[in-house]
């Protein structure tokens, strides 16, 4: 994992001091709320329905155990004993006091963490594949270029007051777990026929009220040219992105209104100008320095199979279920990737208590080469666990309600904070997620239904990714009453698609039954081996619509 | 009298320029004119000995409000002694790109000035993008300005200033 050098430490410390001054000027009245707003946002501080909310960056979703311990400590000391992991691989605290936030940030800085650029109209925290460095088949560890992008985009003087926020995601695998096509810029690290590493760059994806799948702008940007290319995209956007209407200000709208071809032409023209100086070609020594931090950990040479692991599954049916749903093959023989679901039946998606975070930090230190990952589906991962240790890890997780064996199943839902916390929401998301989770609580039924991603947003801003849920649910407000609209067929993976709305919305009383109807329509009509999304793609909307409304 | 005071290259300076309305007659004093006027009266301006500058406006130009295109200044760059970049609101960061294009693509060496909603917390970023002159609110002193520029000790990335950025500096 990347470690700060003196420069990184100093810059974060400077930033905390700067923010401390800004908070003081706000408290003294020298800054108005309007003047303070972009400054606090640039430091991850939102003003929510009930209180300030702080969003802490977890770059590309990778944490060391001491960092996870710090997140637990902060939940205890500054919040109400829990934190909320988000779809952007960050963590949010819902109850910090504004005047204590600089102290909180000082503590975070001790473990090389910060809240820089987790909000505001700037380049946000870079996200990536939670299985980076652990899954077979990556062109290169995507965190190397993610870290380079993190540094390049931090306090970028030209791109700090963009028309709107800007999100970059990176994957290096054919199975996209980072939803790169739904980002302002999505990057696929790949190898060309000559064996060189380069980047496929997608631009203009996004959700919100006008969802778009990103357009491929360049099939292969050579490794040395990436920052020049990114700077070209950013400059075109900063100069031509709309600032007259915040709903039309994201780069997806610029790409859509300009057209893919014209956008590509403008980017290439800008790229040629920027690249001419080679100013943005990162020295190889620096790339090597950063890459070294992401070298594989010291794996032991082990047999591919573990007798203890196999036996434990035979002896313990619950463990066998956990393995089936949550454990994924590792690239290294004798190791496994262990997913920790933060979606217990009836729980709040993405929430973890301080005690749970401490347990996970401890397990990471003892059994996973000191690493934890956060996923955009609001779960956690222990990326490097020996097969021999999986049962021990499972037992410790189970003792803290962290062993729910539902990864990728119907109860593994994404939900935004919704009307319980958010001042933009029209409807509650969390209670609905809880009701659906309870309705489908039977694990055998969940396995029978198979992979099915439900994503719930409490308003059209789509923080709960409803557009790309296999089943998406959108909370809408009609004359003061909460209604829920269903969409089907969305996907956030390499086959990214925007879901289609089924028809009129359902009341709070009817929505869970409607979801049940969608699910039984699928189980009645599916062919052998078909997942929900396959059946939907084969049959289309008609049979679902018929059952829902006739 | 102006309602701002000027800092140029880190020092307090007297205002020697006048912003001219489009319908005001040209004088012998150094004048800042609009882009429209610059394009319309380029030949007449060329014959005058007094220096002139231009203001690049970032808003108030129609429905989608994209602002004036910095690259329209290309034919005039050598004749301009000053370019003022208008920041209609501190949140509107379009002018940062304009500044870098002027410094890095056009190699503009004259005065590059920030005017409009130019606040404490944006000065350092503007400075890194090549802006060397600031119209500050009357109650801001030079020491406050210098403090703001020094709040962040370093940078990761190159821009229009001398700082190469840590990603490059470490590699040396």
HADDOCK unambig.tbl for C-alpha pairs under 7 A between the chains (distance, minus, plus):
assign (segid A and resid 11 and name CA) (segid B and resid 152 and name CA) 6.40 0.50 0.50
assign (segid A and resid 11 and name CA) (segid B and resid 153 and name CA) 6.46 0.50 0.50
assign (segid A and resid 11 and name CA) (segid B and resid 154 and name CA) 6.50 0.50 0.50
assign (segid A and resid 14 and name CA) (segid B and resid 151 and name CA) 6.41 0.50 0.50
assign (segid A and resid 14 and name CA) (segid B and resid 152 and name CA) 5.53 0.50 0.50
assign (segid A and resid 14 and name CA) (segid B and resid 153 and name CA) 6.94 0.50 0.50
assign (segid A and resid 15 and name CA) (segid B and resid 152 and name CA) 6.56 0.50 0.50
assign (segid A and resid 18 and name CA) (segid B and resid 151 and name CA) 6.14 0.50 0.50
assign (segid A and resid 151 and name CA) (segid B and resid 156 and name CA) 5.82 0.50 0.50
assign (segid A and resid 152 and name CA) (segid B and resid 156 and name CA) 5.69 0.50 0.50
assign (segid A and resid 152 and name CA) (segid B and resid 157 and name CA) 5.35 0.50 0.50
assign (segid A and resid 154 and name CA) (segid B and resid 156 and name CA) 6.98 0.50 0.50
assign (segid A and resid 156 and name CA) (segid B and resid 157 and name CA) 6.92 0.50 0.50
assign (segid A and resid 157 and name CA) (segid B and resid 125 and name CA) 4.56 0.50 0.50
assign (segid A and resid 157 and name CA) (segid B and resid 126 and name CA) 6.98 0.50 0.50
assign (segid A and resid 157 and name CA) (segid B and resid 128 and name CA) 6.31 0.50 0.50
assign (segid A and resid 157 and name CA) (segid B and resid 129 and name CA) 6.50 0.50 0.50
assign (segid A and resid 158 and name CA) (segid B and resid 96 and name CA) 5.09 0.50 0.50
assign (segid A and resid 158 and name CA) (segid B and resid 97 and name CA) 5.87 0.50 0.50
assign (segid A and resid 158 and name CA) (segid B and resid 129 and name CA) 6.54 0.50 0.50
assign (segid A and resid 161 and name CA) (segid B and resid 91 and name CA) 5.59 0.50 0.50
assign (segid A and resid 161 and name CA) (segid B and resid 92 and name CA) 6.08 0.50 0.50
assign (segid A and resid 161 and name CA) (segid B and resid 93 and name CA) 4.48 0.50 0.50
assign (segid A and resid 162 and name CA) (segid B and resid 93 and name CA) 5.74 0.50 0.50
assign (segid A and resid 235 and name CA) (segid B and resid 97 and name CA) 6.44 0.50 0.50
assign (segid A and resid 238 and name CA) (segid B and resid 94 and name CA) 5.72 0.50 0.50
assign (segid A and resid 239 and name CA) (segid B and resid 94 and name CA) 5.49 0.50 0.50
assign (segid A and resid 239 and name CA) (segid B and resid 97 and name CA) 6.79 0.50 0.50
assign (segid A and resid 240 and name CA) (segid B and resid 66 and name CA) 6.09 0.50 0.50
assign (segid A and resid 242 and name CA) (segid B and resid 64 and name CA) 6.11 0.50 0.50
assign (segid A and resid 242 and name CA) (segid B and resid 66 and name CA) 6.51 0.50 0.50
assign (segid A and resid 243 and name CA) (segid B and resid 65 and name CA) 6.81 0.50 0.50
assign (segid A and resid 244 and name CA) (segid B and resid 64 and name CA) 5.73 0.50 0.50
assign (segid A and resid 244 and name CA) (segid B and resid 65 and name CA) 6.06 0.50 0.50
assign (segid A and resid 282 and name CA) (segid B and resid 167 and name CA) 6.63 0.50 0.50
assign (segid A and resid 282 and name CA) (segid B and resid 168 and name CA) 6.12 0.50 0.50
assign (segid A and resid 283 and name CA) (segid B and resid 168 and name CA) 6.29 0.50 0.50
assign (segid A and resid 283 and name CA) (segid B and resid 171 and name CA) 5.62 0.50 0.50
assign (segid A and resid 285 and name CA) (segid B and resid 171 and name CA) 5.33 0.50 0.50
assign (segid A and resid 286 and name CA) (segid B and resid 167 and name CA) 6.62 0.50 0.50
assign (segid A and resid 286 and name CA) (segid B and resid 170 and name CA) 6.50 0.50 0.50
assign (segid A and resid 286 and name CA) (segid B and resid 171 and name CA) 4.96 0.50 0.50
